[in-house]
Amino acid sequence: MKKLLSILVLSLLFGGSGYSWEWTEGAFNEWLKNSGSNKRMGCEKRPRSINCWDDNGVPLWKKKENNLKIKVYNQSLNIPHAANPNYDTLLFYLFRYIYAQPLTRPYYKIEPSNKPYQFKYELIEDKYINIQMQKTDLLSYLYYEKGKIYYDEITPEDRFGTLFKDDTKYVSNSVGKSLVSYITGHAICDGYIESLETRLNDWPLIENTLYYNQRLIDLLNMRAGDDKFFDKNGAFKKSQKHPSDYTIKNIISSDLLNSKSSGNKYSYNNFIPNIIHNYVYFKSKNNYEKILNTIFNDKAKVKHSIYMMESNDFGNYDRTQDLKKFGHKRYTFFATRYDYLRIAKAMLDDWQNDTCVGKYLKNIFENRIVKSGENEKEHSKSAYGYGRNYAGQFHTGFPGMKDRPVFAMDGRGNQSIMIDFENERIVAAHAIVGRYNWKEIIYNRIKNGIN
């Protein structure tokens, strides 16, 4: 592992902050070698890559130890939604998810609490969850109810356990959108933003765009009228830029200058949460760090550091400038599996104790909207699709418990965290692609509680 880390450091020193597929292939092969494996990634389709040859100049795809069958999806950073990857491909992409992004791109680090929250346990064995762990790409499963963890499962060593452990920081994907909402609630309660009705008309960065003078609650509910600017893959149609790859200033200059809203139809996208996050950063003046410390240290009491990712091009900016002029904050973050649960428990505590932030969560629930659009067809494989309503960056309104205050955070790969505020239940699960039985082990568990 030490040798692998040295490769990572060298790649950062000489490769800049940009992402490189050669970096991933080389680091992955080095990790395989250091873990005692005789397997290698062969690079048959990338023979010119320096990482596809051994130290003696022999092509890896001609060596007997090259026995991994990995499919690289057009050098995509993620496994496509409709893909059906084999084990070797899952292992490679899991390595990328854990190491590539936080070590090759800029982020803001939040230190852990001096006194991390200690969970209480009353563990129950569930054979079906055990089967899911053995047979699917599920990485972690935690079930919490009224102060105790009852189910605690992690991927076995012979599955993905050589990479994913209790202290592994894992990508939030769109679970981070919900965290941005929680951060926004704290900004309102601390007086930096007046209310959910506040209009974004005091932020020079978004002047002459469709987002200027919009109500905060409409942005939180994805009702900005910006659907015509995105393609089916979530990139901007004009520039093909992906929202989190560039600062807001960069994207406005290429895609959104003099743009107009097309109404208030619900349209889920990856740009709005970055708008909201950067607005909080702008409004909180020099107290942004204080807000984060309140959430992660004082309330959640996280055990490990949290990585809050920043736009990929931010490494090219002069950090001595006023950073609020650029809009570099993203919604993506990295945390360990227990710290995800600690964050969800902090939300539950706020609701139960009727704190100011708890009232904020209740307020966005009262202001929930009905989802619409072709991406919201009825299905039961994820919270994203099964929730009929949207409440300030949380999915809600689930069949069978439509009026219950159940919030779901959902991210690519079926990172799924559900909170039942009335019954004090939380399920937190993480996966690589998400081909596990979400309805059975998450939805039904939240709906029915402990069997």
Summary of the structure (lengths in Angstrom):
residues: 451
radius of gyration: 21.9
end to end distance: 41.5
largest distance: 65.7
contacts: 1464
relative contact order: 0.13
helix: 40%
strand: 15%
